[in-house]
Amino acid sequence: MLTRFLLWALLLFLVFRAIGRLIRGIGEGTRGTTSRGGRGRAAESPKGELMVRDPVCGTFVVPSRALSRRDKNGTQYFCSDTCRQEYLSR
């Protein structure tokens, strides 16, 4: 009988804790605060940037972070210096 009572108490505790976290998360979402301890406004989400494909290995890279080379075919973007060197050796 005591075991049954303890199991019900544990179950109720977990249910109320989950409901509390759900309500807190909804509140933070509507206020725009971060859930990582910060109480300020969440940082603006970065604008999307079109990814391009590395012509050597086929990896998609973000142009602002990729290595690039401009030639008669336009600008080529590379994921690494190894891919860039292989492209130049062709």
N, CA, C and O atoms as a CHARMM CRD file, in Angstrom:
* protein
*
  360
    1    1 MET  N      0.82000  -1.19200   0.00000 PROA 1      0.00000
    2    1 MET  CA     0.00000   0.00000   0.00000 PROA 1      0.00000
    3    1 MET  C      0.86500   1.25700   0.00000 PROA 1      0.00000
    4    1 MET  O      0.55300   2.22100  -0.69800 PROA 1      0.00000
    5    2 LEU  N      1.93200   1.25600   0.76500 PROA 2      0.00000
    6    2 LEU  CA     2.82900   2.39500   0.78300 PROA 2      0.00000
    7    2 LEU  C      3.52300   2.55300  -0.57000 PROA 2      0.00000
    8    2 LEU  O      3.73500   3.67200  -1.03700 PROA 2      0.00000
    9    3 THR  N      3.87400   1.43200  -1.19600 PROA 3      0.00000
   10    3 THR  CA     4.52000   1.46900  -2.50900 PROA 3      0.00000
   11    3 THR  C      3.58600   2.09100  -3.54600 PROA 3      0.00000
   12    3 THR  O      4.01400   2.89200  -4.37700 PROA 3      0.00000
   13    4 ARG  N      2.32300   1.72200  -3.49200 PROA 4      0.00000
   14    4 ARG  CA     1.34400   2.27500  -4.42200 PROA 4      0.00000
   15    4 ARG  C      1.21000   3.78700  -4.22100 PROA 4      0.00000
   16    4 ARG  O      1.14100   4.54200  -5.19100 PROA 4      0.00000
   17    5 PHE  N      1.17400   4.21500  -2.98100 PROA 5      0.00000
   18    5 PHE  CA     1.08600   5.64600  -2.68500 PROA 5      0.00000
   19    5 PHE  C      2.31600   6.38500  -3.21800 PROA 5      0.00000
   20    5 PHE  O      2.17800   7.44900  -3.82100 PROA 5      0.00000
   21    6 LEU  N      3.49800   5.84300  -3.00600 PROA 6      0.00000
   22    6 LEU  CA     4.73200   6.49000  -3.48800 PROA 6      0.00000
   23    6 LEU  C      4.76900   6.56300  -5.01200 PROA 6      0.00000
   24    6 LEU  O      5.21800   7.56300  -5.57200 PROA 6      0.00000
   25    7 LEU  N      4.30900   5.52800  -5.67900 PROA 7      0.00000
   26    7 LEU  CA     4.27900   5.55200  -7.14600 PROA 7      0.00000
   27    7 LEU  C      3.31200   6.61200  -7.66100 PROA 7      0.00000
   28    7 LEU  O      3.62600   7.32700  -8.61300 PROA 7      0.00000
   29    8 TRP  N      2.13400   6.71800  -7.03600 PROA 8      0.00000
   30    8 TRP  CA     1.17900   7.75700  -7.45000 PROA 8      0.00000
   31    8 TRP  C      1.74900   9.15300  -7.18600 PROA 8      0.00000
   32    8 TRP  O      1.59800  10.05600  -8.00800 PROA 8      0.00000
   33    9 ALA  N      2.39900   9.32100  -6.04300 PROA 9      0.00000
   34    9 ALA  CA     2.99300  10.61400  -5.71100 PROA 9      0.00000
   35    9 ALA  C      4.07300  10.98100  -6.73100 PROA 9      0.00000
   36    9 ALA  O      4.14600  12.12800  -7.17100 PROA 9      0.00000
   37   10 LEU  N      4.89400  10.02900  -7.09900 PROA 10     0.00000
   38   10 LEU  CA     5.93300  10.26900  -8.09600 PROA 10     0.00000
   39   10 LEU  C      5.31900  10.61400  -9.45300 PROA 10     0.00000
   40   10 LEU  O      5.78400  11.52500 -10.13800 PROA 10     0.00000
   41   11 LEU  N      4.28800   9.89300  -9.83000 PROA 11     0.00000
   42   11 LEU  CA     3.60900  10.15800 -11.09600 PROA 11     0.00000
   43   11 LEU  C      3.01000  11.56500 -11.11500 PROA 11     0.00000
   44   11 LEU  O      3.16700  12.29200 -12.09500 PROA 11     0.00000
   45   12 LEU  N      2.32800  11.94800 -10.04400 PROA 12     0.00000
   46   12 LEU  CA     1.74500  13.29200  -9.96800 PROA 12     0.00000
   47   12 LEU  C      2.82400  14.36800 -10.01700 PROA 12     0.00000
   48   12 LEU  O      2.66000  15.39200 -10.68100 PROA 12     0.00000
   49   13 PHE  N      3.93200  14.13100  -9.31000 PROA 13     0.00000
   50   13 PHE  CA     5.04100  15.08700  -9.34000 PROA 13     0.00000
   51   13 PHE  C      5.55900  15.28200 -10.76400 PROA 13     0.00000
   52   13 PHE  O      5.76300  16.41400 -11.20200 PROA 13     0.00000
   53   14 LEU  N      5.76900  14.18900 -11.48000 PROA 14     0.00000
   54   14 LEU  CA     6.29000  14.28700 -12.84500 PROA 14     0.00000
   55   14 LEU  C      5.30000  14.96000 -13.78400 PROA 14     0.00000
   56   14 LEU  O      5.70400  15.73000 -14.65600 PROA 14     0.00000
   57   15 VAL  N      4.01100  14.68200 -13.62000 PROA 15     0.00000
   58   15 VAL  CA     2.99300  15.30500 -14.47200 PROA 15     0.00000
   59   15 VAL  C      2.94600  16.80900 -14.22500 PROA 15     0.00000
   60   15 VAL  O      2.93700  17.58800 -15.17800 PROA 15     0.00000
   61   16 PHE  N      2.91700  17.23000 -12.95700 PROA 16     0.00000
   62   16 PHE  CA     2.86700  18.65900 -12.64900 PROA 16     0.00000
   63   16 PHE  C      4.14700  19.36800 -13.09400 PROA 16     0.00000
   64   16 PHE  O      4.10100  20.51300 -13.54200 PROA 16     0.00000
   65   17 ARG  N      5.26500  18.69900 -12.97200 PROA 17     0.00000
   66   17 ARG  CA     6.52900  19.29600 -13.42700 PROA 17     0.00000
   67   17 ARG  C      6.52100  19.49500 -14.94500 PROA 17     0.00000
   68   17 ARG  O      6.96900  20.52900 -15.44100 PROA 17     0.00000
   69   18 ALA  N      6.01100  18.50300 -15.67900 PROA 18     0.00000
   70   18 ALA  CA     5.94100  18.61700 -17.14000 PROA 18     0.00000
   71   18 ALA  C      4.98800  19.72900 -17.54600 PROA 18     0.00000
   72   18 ALA  O      5.28100  20.48600 -18.47100 PROA 18     0.00000
   73   19 ILE  N      3.85200  19.83800 -16.86700 PROA 19     0.00000
   74   19 ILE  CA     2.89600  20.90200 -17.18400 PROA 19     0.00000
   75   19 ILE  C      3.50500  22.26700 -16.89200 PROA 19     0.00000
   76   19 ILE  O      3.32200  23.20600 -17.66700 PROA 19     0.00000
   77   20 GLY  N      4.22400  22.38300 -15.78700 PROA 20     0.00000
   78   20 GLY  CA     4.88500  23.64600 -15.44600 PROA 20     0.00000
   79   20 GLY  C      5.90900  24.04800 -16.49200 PROA 20     0.00000
   80   20 GLY  O      5.98100  25.21600 -16.87500 PROA 20     0.00000
   81   21 ARG  N      6.68900  23.10400 -16.95000 PROA 21     0.00000
   82   21 ARG  CA     7.69400  23.40800 -17.97900 PROA 21     0.00000
   83   21 ARG  C      7.04300  23.78900 -19.30100 PROA 21     0.00000
   84   21 ARG  O      7.54000  24.65700 -20.01800 PROA 21     0.00000
   85   22 LEU  N      5.92700  23.13700 -19.62100 PROA 22     0.00000
   86   22 LEU  CA     5.20300  23.47000 -20.84100 PROA 22     0.00000
   87   22 LEU  C      4.68200  24.90200 -20.77900 PROA 22     0.00000
   88   22 LEU  O      4.83100  25.66200 -21.73600 PROA 22     0.00000
   89   23 ILE  N      4.08000  25.26400 -19.67000 PROA 23     0.00000
   90   23 ILE  CA     3.54100  26.62400 -19.52000 PROA 23     0.00000
   91   23 ILE  C      4.66500  27.64800 -19.53900 PROA 23     0.00000
   92   23 ILE  O      4.53100  28.69900 -20.16500 PROA 23     0.00000
   93   24 ARG  N      5.76900  27.35900 -18.86300 PROA 24     0.00000
   94   24 ARG  CA     6.91500  28.27200 -18.86100 PROA 24     0.00000
   95   24 ARG  C      7.48900  28.44000 -20.27100 PROA 24     0.00000
   96   24 ARG  O      7.85100  29.54800 -20.66500 PROA 24     0.00000
   97   25 GLY  N      7.57100  27.34700 -21.02800 PROA 25     0.00000
   98   25 GLY  CA     8.08200  27.41200 -22.39800 PROA 25     0.00000
   99   25 GLY  C      7.17800  28.22600 -23.30700 PROA 25     0.00000
  100   25 GLY  O      7.65300  28.98000 -24.15600 PROA 25     0.00000
  101   26 ILE  N      5.87900  28.07200 -23.12600 PROA 26     0.00000
  102   26 ILE  CA     4.93600  28.87000 -23.93200 PROA 26     0.00000
  103   26 ILE  C      5.08600  30.34100 -23.59100 PROA 26     0.00000
  104   26 ILE  O      5.08000  31.19500 -24.47700 PROA 26     0.00000
  105   27 GLY  N      5.21900  30.63500 -22.30300 PROA 27     0.00000
  106   27 GLY  CA     5.39600  32.02400 -21.88000 PROA 27     0.00000
  107   27 GLY  C      6.67000  32.63800 -22.42900 PROA 27     0.00000
  108   27 GLY  O      6.66100  33.78200 -22.88400 PROA 27     0.00000
  109   28 GLU  N      7.76400  31.89200 -22.39300 PROA 28     0.00000
  110   28 GLU  CA     9.02400  32.39900 -22.93600 PROA 28     0.00000
  111   28 GLU  C      8.92800  32.60600 -24.44000 PROA 28     0.00000
  112   28 GLU  O      9.50300  33.55000 -24.98100 PROA 28     0.00000
  113   29 GLY  N      8.20800  31.73100 -25.10500 PROA 29     0.00000
  114   29 GLY  CA     8.04900  31.87200 -26.54900 PROA 29     0.00000
  115   29 GLY  C      7.25800  33.10000 -26.93300 PROA 29     0.00000
  116   29 GLY  O      7.56400  33.74300 -27.93700 PROA 29     0.00000
  117   30 THR  N      6.24700  33.44000 -26.15400 PROA 30     0.00000
  118   30 THR  CA     5.44800  34.62700 -26.48100 PROA 30     0.00000
  119   30 THR  C      6.16400  35.91100 -26.11000 PROA 30     0.00000
  120   30 THR  O      5.93300  36.94600 -26.73400 PROA 30     0.00000
  121   31 ARG  N      7.03000  35.86500 -25.10300 PROA 31     0.00000
  122   31 ARG  CA     7.79200  37.05900 -24.72000 PROA 31     0.00000
  123   31 ARG  C      9.05600  37.22900 -25.54400 PROA 31     0.00000
  124   31 ARG  O      9.60100  38.33100 -25.61800 PROA 31     0.00000
  125   32 GLY  N      9.53100  36.15600 -26.16400 PROA 32     0.00000
  126   32 GLY  CA    10.75400  36.23000 -26.96600 PROA 32     0.00000
  127   32 GLY  C     12.00700  36.12000 -26.14400 PROA 32     0.00000
  128   32 GLY  O     13.06500  36.56000 -26.59200 PROA 32     0.00000
  129   33 THR  N     11.93700  35.55100 -24.95600 PROA 33     0.00000
  130   33 THR  CA    13.13400  35.38800 -24.14300 PROA 33     0.00000
  131   33 THR  C     13.78600  34.06500 -24.46400 PROA 33     0.00000
  132   33 THR  O     13.16200  33.16700 -25.02900 PROA 33     0.00000
  133   34 THR  N     15.04800  33.95500 -24.09600 PROA 34     0.00000
  134   34 THR  CA    15.77800  32.72000 -24.34500 PROA 34     0.00000
  135   34 THR  C     15.59700  31.78300 -23.17600 PROA 34     0.00000
  136   34 THR  O     15.37500  32.22700 -22.05000 PROA 34     0.00000
  137   35 SER  N     15.69100  30.49000 -23.43100 PROA 35     0.00000
  138   35 SER  CA    15.54600  29.50700 -22.36500 PROA 35     0.00000
  139   35 SER  C     16.88300  29.13400 -21.74400 PROA 35     0.00000
  140   35 SER  O     16.92900  28.24100 -20.89800 PROA 35     0.00000
  141   36 ARG  N     17.95000  29.77400 -22.12800 PROA 36     0.00000
  142   36 ARG  CA    19.27700  29.43200 -21.60500 PROA 36     0.00000
  143   36 ARG  C     19.69500  30.39500 -20.50900 PROA 36     0.00000
  144   36 ARG  O     20.84900  30.82100 -20.45200 PROA 36     0.00000
  145   37 GLY  N     18.78000  30.72700 -19.66400 PROA 37     0.00000
  146   37 GLY  CA    19.13600  31.54600 -18.51800 PROA 37     0.00000
  147   37 GLY  C     19.02600  33.03300 -18.77800 PROA 37     0.00000
  148   37 GLY  O     19.03100  33.81200 -17.82500 PROA 37     0.00000
  149   38 GLY  N     18.92600  33.46200 -20.02300 PROA 38     0.00000
  150   38 GLY  CA    18.84400  34.87500 -20.32000 PROA 38     0.00000
  151   38 GLY  C     17.42900  35.38900 -20.18600 PROA 38     0.00000
  152   38 GLY  O     16.46800  34.68300 -20.49000 PROA 38     0.00000
  153   39 ARG  N     17.30300  36.62100 -19.72900 PROA 39     0.00000
  154   39 ARG  CA    15.98500  37.21700 -19.59200 PROA 39     0.00000
  155   39 ARG  C     15.74700  38.28900 -20.65100 PROA 39     0.00000
  156   39 ARG  O     14.65900  38.86000 -20.72200 PROA 39     0.00000
  157   40 GLY  N     16.75200  38.56200 -21.46800 PROA 40     0.00000
  158   40 GLY  CA    16.62300  39.58700 -22.50000 PROA 40     0.00000
  159   40 GLY  C     15.93200  39.04900 -23.73800 PROA 40     0.00000
  160   40 GLY  O     15.49800  37.89800 -23.77800 PROA 40     0.00000
  161   41 ARG  N     15.84100  39.87600 -24.71600 PROA 41     0.00000
  162   41 ARG  CA    15.21900  39.48200 -25.97400 PROA 41     0.00000
  163   41 ARG  C     16.11400  38.47900 -26.68500 PROA 41     0.00000
  164   41 ARG  O     17.34000  38.53900 -26.59700 PROA 41     0.00000
  165   42 ALA  N     15.48800  37.58200 -27.37200 PROA 42     0.00000
  166   42 ALA  CA    16.24900  36.59400 -28.13400 PROA 42     0.00000
  167   42 ALA  C     16.95600  37.29400 -29.29600 PROA 42     0.00000
  168   42 ALA  O     16.45400  38.27800 -29.83900 PROA 42     0.00000
  169   43 ALA  N     18.10200  36.78300 -29.65900 PROA 43     0.00000
  170   43 ALA  CA    18.84300  37.35800 -30.77700 PROA 43     0.00000
  171   43 ALA  C     18.04000  37.17300 -32.06000 PROA 43     0.00000
  172   43 ALA  O     17.35000  36.17000 -32.23900 PROA 43     0.00000
  173   44 GLU  N     18.14000  38.14200 -32.93400 PROA 44     0.00000
  174   44 GLU  CA    17.43300  38.05400 -34.20800 PROA 44     0.00000
  175   44 GLU  C     17.96400  36.85800 -34.97600 PROA 44     0.00000
  176   44 GLU  O     19.17400  36.64100 -35.04900 PROA 44     0.00000
  177   45 SER  N     17.06800  36.09700 -35.53900 PROA 45     0.00000
  178   45 SER  CA    17.50800  34.94800 -36.31100 PROA 45     0.00000
  179   45 SER  C     18.15000  35.44000 -37.60100 PROA 45     0.00000
  180   45 SER  O     17.64600  36.36800 -38.23400 PROA 45     0.00000
  181   46 PRO  N     19.26000  34.82100 -37.99300 PROA 46     0.00000
  182   46 PRO  CA    19.94900  35.27200 -39.19400 PROA 46     0.00000
  183   46 PRO  C     19.10100  35.01600 -40.43900 PROA 46     0.00000
  184   46 PRO  O     18.33000  34.05900 -40.50700 PROA 46     0.00000
  185   47 LYS  N     19.26700  35.88400 -41.40100 PROA 47     0.00000
  186   47 LYS  CA    18.55900  35.71200 -42.66700 PROA 47     0.00000
  187   47 LYS  C     19.13300  34.50100 -43.38400 PROA 47     0.00000
  188   47 LYS  O     20.31800  34.19100 -43.25900 PROA 47     0.00000
  189   48 GLY  N     18.29300  33.83600 -44.12000 PROA 48     0.00000
  190   48 GLY  CA    18.73600  32.65700 -44.84400 PROA 48     0.00000
  191   48 GLY  C     19.70300  33.02000 -45.95600 PROA 48     0.00000
  192   48 GLY  O     19.59700  34.08100 -46.57100 PROA 48     0.00000
  193   49 GLU  N     20.62100  32.14800 -46.19800 PROA 49     0.00000
  194   49 GLU  CA    21.60100  32.37000 -47.26200 PROA 49     0.00000
  195   49 GLU  C     21.61600  31.12500 -48.13800 PROA 49     0.00000
  196   49 GLU  O     21.70700  30.00300 -47.63800 PROA 49     0.00000
  197   50 LEU  N     21.52700  31.32900 -49.42100 PROA 50     0.00000
  198   50 LEU  CA    21.50800  30.22700 -50.37200 PROA 50     0.00000
  199   50 LEU  C     22.85600  29.50700 -50.35100 PROA 50     0.00000
  200   50 LEU  O     23.90500  30.14200 -50.46000 PROA 50     0.00000
  201   51 MET  N     22.82500  28.20400 -50.21400 PROA 51     0.00000
  202   51 MET  CA    24.05800  27.41500 -50.19900 PROA 51     0.00000
  203   51 MET  C     24.42100  27.02900 -51.62900 PROA 51     0.00000
  204   51 MET  O     23.55800  26.90000 -52.49700 PROA 51     0.00000
  205   52 VAL  N     25.70000  26.85200 -51.84600 PROA 52     0.00000
  206   52 VAL  CA    26.19800  26.46700 -53.17000 PROA 52     0.00000
  207   52 VAL  C     26.96600  25.15900 -53.04200 PROA 52     0.00000
  208   52 VAL  O     27.41900  24.79000 -51.95800 PROA 52     0.00000
  209   53 ARG  N     27.10400  24.47000 -54.15800 PROA 53     0.00000
  210   53 ARG  CA    27.76700  23.16300 -54.14800 PROA 53     0.00000
  211   53 ARG  C     29.22400  23.29100 -54.55100 PROA 53     0.00000
  212   53 ARG  O     29.56200  23.96900 -55.52200 PROA 53     0.00000
  213   54 ASP  N     30.07400  22.63300 -53.79200 PROA 54     0.00000
  214   54 ASP  CA    31.49800  22.54500 -54.11700 PROA 54     0.00000
  215   54 ASP  C     31.61700  21.73200 -55.41200 PROA 54     0.00000
  216   54 ASP  O     31.09900  20.61700 -55.47500 PROA 54     0.00000
  217   55 PRO  N     32.29400  22.26500 -56.45800 PROA 55     0.00000
  218   55 PRO  CA    32.36500  21.55400 -57.74000 PROA 55     0.00000
  219   55 PRO  C     33.22300  20.28500 -57.70400 PROA 55     0.00000
  220   55 PRO  O     33.15400  19.47300 -58.62600 PROA 55     0.00000
  221   56 VAL  N     34.02600  20.10500 -56.65900 PROA 56     0.00000
  222   56 VAL  CA    34.89900  18.94200 -56.59100 PROA 56     0.00000
  223   56 VAL  C     34.23700  17.78900 -55.83400 PROA 56     0.00000
  224   56 VAL  O     34.08600  16.69500 -56.37700 PROA 56     0.00000
  225   57 CYS  N     33.84700  18.02900 -54.59800 PROA 57     0.00000
  226   57 CYS  CA    33.31200  16.93100 -53.77900 PROA 57     0.00000
  227   57 CYS  C     31.79200  16.94200 -53.65700 PROA 57     0.00000
  228   57 CYS  O     31.20500  15.96400 -53.19400 PROA 57     0.00000
  229   58 GLY  N     31.15200  18.02800 -54.06300 PROA 58     0.00000
  230   58 GLY  CA    29.69600  18.08900 -54.03600 PROA 58     0.00000
  231   58 GLY  C     29.10200  18.51600 -52.71100 PROA 58     0.00000
  232   58 GLY  O     27.88100  18.49500 -52.55500 PROA 58     0.00000
  233   59 THR  N     29.92800  18.90400 -51.74900 PROA 59     0.00000
  234   59 THR  CA    29.43600  19.36000 -50.46100 PROA 59     0.00000
  235   59 THR  C     28.78000  20.72800 -50.62100 PROA 59     0.00000
  236   59 THR  O     29.28600  21.58000 -51.35100 PROA 59     0.00000
  237   60 PHE  N     27.65600  20.93800 -49.94000 PROA 60     0.00000
  238   60 PHE  CA    27.02600  22.25100 -49.95300 PROA 60     0.00000
  239   60 PHE  C     27.69700  23.12900 -48.91100 PROA 60     0.00000
  240   60 PHE  O     27.91900  22.70400 -47.77800 PROA 60     0.00000
  241   61 VAL  N     28.01700  24.35300 -49.29900 PROA 61     0.00000
  242   61 VAL  CA    28.68600  25.29400 -48.40600 PROA 61     0.00000
  243   61 VAL  C     27.97400  26.64100 -48.44600 PROA 61     0.00000
  244   61 VAL  O     27.30700  26.98000 -49.42400 PROA 61     0.00000
  245   62 VAL  N     28.12900  27.39800 -47.36900 PROA 62     0.00000
  246   62 VAL  CA    27.60000  28.75600 -47.30000 PROA 62     0.00000
  247   62 VAL  C     28.63600  29.66700 -47.94500 PROA 62     0.00000
  248   62 VAL  O     29.79200  29.66400 -47.52000 PROA 62     0.00000
  249   63 PRO  N     28.26200  30.44300 -48.95100 PROA 63     0.00000
  250   63 PRO  CA    29.25000  31.25900 -49.66200 PROA 63     0.00000
  251   63 PRO  C     30.05100  32.20800 -48.77200 PROA 63     0.00000
  252   63 PRO  O     31.23400  32.42700 -49.03100 PROA 63     0.00000
  253   64 SER  N     29.45300  32.76500 -47.75100 PROA 64     0.00000
  254   64 SER  CA    30.17500  33.70900 -46.89800 PROA 64     0.00000
  255   64 SER  C     31.25100  33.02700 -46.05300 PROA 64     0.00000
  256   64 SER  O     32.15100  33.70200 -45.55400 PROA 64     0.00000
  257   65 ARG  N     31.18100  31.71900 -45.88300 PROA 65     0.00000
  258   65 ARG  CA    32.17600  30.98700 -45.09300 PROA 65     0.00000
  259   65 ARG  C     33.09000  30.12400 -45.94800 PROA 65     0.00000
  260   65 ARG  O     34.05800  29.55800 -45.44000 PROA 65     0.00000
  261   66 ALA  N     32.79900  30.01700 -47.22100 PROA 66     0.00000
  262   66 ALA  CA    33.54900  29.10900 -48.09000 PROA 66     0.00000
  263   66 ALA  C     34.76800  29.79200 -48.69200 PROA 66     0.00000
  264   66 ALA  O     34.84900  31.01900 -48.75200 PROA 66     0.00000
  265   67 LEU  N     35.71200  28.97400 -49.13600 PROA 67     0.00000
  266   67 LEU  CA    36.83500  29.46800 -49.93200 PROA 67     0.00000
  267   67 LEU  C     36.30700  29.65800 -51.34600 PROA 67     0.00000
  268   67 LEU  O     35.49200  28.86300 -51.81400 PROA 67     0.00000
  269   68 SER  N     36.75800  30.69700 -52.02700 PROA 68     0.00000
  270   68 SER  CA    36.22200  30.95400 -53.35700 PROA 68     0.00000
  271   68 SER  C     37.33300  31.26200 -54.35000 PROA 68     0.00000
  272   68 SER  O     38.46000  31.59400 -53.98200 PROA 68     0.00000
  273   69 ARG  N     36.97300  31.14000 -55.61300 PROA 69     0.00000
  274   69 ARG  CA    37.88600  31.47000 -56.70700 PROA 69     0.00000
  275   69 ARG  C     37.04100  31.95700 -57.86300 PROA 69     0.00000
  276   69 ARG  O     36.06400  31.31500 -58.25000 PROA 69     0.00000
  277   70 ARG  N     37.41800  33.08000 -58.40400 PROA 70     0.00000
  278   70 ARG  CA    36.69400  33.65500 -59.53000 PROA 70     0.00000
  279   70 ARG  C     37.46400  33.34500 -60.81000 PROA 70     0.00000
  280   70 ARG  O     38.67400  33.55900 -60.88500 PROA 70     0.00000
  281   71 ASP  N     36.75200  32.84300 -61.80800 PROA 71     0.00000
  282   71 ASP  CA    37.35800  32.58000 -63.11000 PROA 71     0.00000
  283   71 ASP  C     36.35100  32.92400 -64.19700 PROA 71     0.00000
  284   71 ASP  O     35.33500  33.56300 -63.92700 PROA 71     0.00000
  285   72 LYS  N     36.63200  32.50200 -65.42500 PROA 72     0.00000
  286   72 LYS  CA    35.76600  32.86200 -66.55000 PROA 72     0.00000
  287   72 LYS  C     34.36400  32.25900 -66.42500 PROA 72     0.00000
  288   72 LYS  O     33.42000  32.75200 -67.04300 PROA 72     0.00000
  289   73 ASN  N     34.22500  31.19200 -65.62800 PROA 73     0.00000
  290   73 ASN  CA    32.92800  30.54900 -65.42400 PROA 73     0.00000
  291   73 ASN  C     32.13900  31.17500 -64.27900 PROA 73     0.00000
  292   73 ASN  O     31.03200  30.72400 -63.98300 PROA 73     0.00000
  293   74 GLY  N     32.67600  32.19400 -63.63500 PROA 74     0.00000
  294   74 GLY  CA    32.02900  32.81600 -62.48200 PROA 74     0.00000
  295   74 GLY  C     32.80900  32.50400 -61.22300 PROA 74     0.00000
  296   74 GLY  O     33.99100  32.16500 -61.28000 PROA 74     0.00000
  297   75 THR  N     32.15800  32.61800 -60.11200 PROA 75     0.00000
  298   75 THR  CA    32.79800  32.35100 -58.83100 PROA 75     0.00000
  299   75 THR  C     32.52000  30.92000 -58.41000 PROA 75     0.00000
  300   75 THR  O     31.37400  30.47000 -58.40200 PROA 75     0.00000
  301   76 GLN  N     33.57200  30.22200 -58.06600 PROA 76     0.00000
  302   76 GLN  CA    33.46300  28.84600 -57.58400 PROA 76     0.00000
  303   76 GLN  C     33.70600  28.86200 -56.06600 PROA 76     0.00000
  304   76 GLN  O     34.59800  29.56200 -55.58800 PROA 76     0.00000
  305   77 TYR  N     32.91400  28.09200 -55.31500 PROA 77     0.00000
  306   77 TYR  CA    33.05200  28.02600 -53.86700 PROA 77     0.00000
  307   77 TYR  C     33.48500  26.62400 -53.46400 PROA 77     0.00000
  308   77 TYR  O     33.01800  25.63200 -54.02300 PROA 77     0.00000
  309   78 PHE  N     34.39400  26.55400 -52.47900 PROA 78     0.00000
  310   78 PHE  CA    34.98300  25.28500 -52.07000 PROA 78     0.00000
  311   78 PHE  C     34.86100  25.10800 -50.56200 PROA 78     0.00000
  312   78 PHE  O     34.90400  26.07500 -49.80200 PROA 78     0.00000
  313   79 CYS  N     34.70700  23.84800 -50.14100 PROA 79     0.00000
  314   79 CYS  CA    34.58000  23.55200 -48.71100 PROA 79     0.00000
  315   79 CYS  C     35.94200  23.53300 -48.02400 PROA 79     0.00000
  316   79 CYS  O     36.02100  23.74700 -46.81500 PROA 79     0.00000
  317   80 SER  N     37.00700  23.28300 -48.76900 PROA 80     0.00000
  318   80 SER  CA    38.33900  23.20300 -48.16200 PROA 80     0.00000
  319   80 SER  C     39.39600  23.60400 -49.17500 PROA 80     0.00000
  320   80 SER  O     39.13700  23.70300 -50.37500 PROA 80     0.00000
  321   81 ASP  N     40.58400  23.82800 -48.66100 PROA 81     0.00000
  322   81 ASP  CA    41.70100  24.17100 -49.53900 PROA 81     0.00000
  323   81 ASP  C     42.07500  22.98300 -50.41700 PROA 81     0.00000
  324   81 ASP  O     42.54700  23.16700 -51.54000 PROA 81     0.00000
  325   82 THR  N     41.87100  21.77300 -49.92100 PROA 82     0.00000
  326   82 THR  CA    42.15800  20.57000 -50.70500 PROA 82     0.00000
  327   82 THR  C     41.30200  20.53600 -51.96800 PROA 82     0.00000
  328   82 THR  O     41.80100  20.25100 -53.05600 PROA 82     0.00000
  329   83 CYS  N     40.00400  20.83000 -51.81600 PROA 83     0.00000
  330   83 CYS  CA    39.11300  20.84300 -52.98300 PROA 83     0.00000
  331   83 CYS  C     39.48600  21.96500 -53.94500 PROA 83     0.00000
  332   83 CYS  O     39.43900  21.78600 -55.16200 PROA 83     0.00000
  333   84 ARG  N     39.85300  23.11100 -53.40200 PROA 84     0.00000
  334   84 ARG  CA    40.25400  24.23000 -54.26400 PROA 84     0.00000
  335   84 ARG  C     41.50200  23.87500 -55.06500 PROA 84     0.00000
  336   84 ARG  O     41.57000  24.16200 -56.26100 PROA 84     0.00000
  337   85 GLN  N     42.48600  23.25800 -54.42400 PROA 85     0.00000
  338   85 GLN  CA    43.72500  22.87900 -55.10800 PROA 85     0.00000
  339   85 GLN  C     43.44000  21.81800 -56.17900 PROA 85     0.00000
  340   85 GLN  O     44.02300  21.86300 -57.26200 PROA 85     0.00000
  341   86 GLU  N     42.55500  20.87400 -55.88600 PROA 86     0.00000
  342   86 GLU  CA    42.21300  19.85100 -56.87800 PROA 86     0.00000
  343   86 GLU  C     41.50100  20.49700 -58.08500 PROA 86     0.00000
  344   86 GLU  O     41.73200  20.09300 -59.22400 PROA 86     0.00000
  345   87 TYR  N     40.65100  21.48100 -57.84100 PROA 87     0.00000
  346   87 TYR  CA    39.96600  22.17900 -58.91800 PROA 87     0.00000
  347   87 TYR  C     40.96700  22.94200 -59.79300 PROA 87     0.00000
  348   87 TYR  O     40.84000  22.95000 -61.01700 PROA 87     0.00000
  349   88 LEU  N     41.95600  23.58000 -59.16900 PROA 88     0.00000
  350   88 LEU  CA    42.97100  24.33600 -59.90700 PROA 88     0.00000
  351   88 LEU  C     43.89100  23.42500 -60.71300 PROA 88     0.00000
  352   88 LEU  O     44.42700  23.84200 -61.73900 PROA 88     0.00000
  353   89 SER  N     44.08000  22.18100 -60.25700 PROA 89     0.00000
  354   89 SER  CA    44.98000  21.28200 -60.96200 PROA 89     0.00000
  355   89 SER  C     44.29800  20.64100 -62.18800 PROA 89     0.00000
  356   89 SER  O     44.97900  20.00900 -62.99400 PROA 89     0.00000
  357   90 ARG  N     43.02900  20.78400 -62.33800 PROA 90     0.00000
  358   90 ARG  CA    42.32200  20.18600 -63.48500 PROA 90     0.00000
  359   90 ARG  C     42.58100  20.96300 -64.74700 PROA 90     0.00000
  360   90 ARG  O     42.06900  20.60600 -65.80800 PROA 90     0.00000
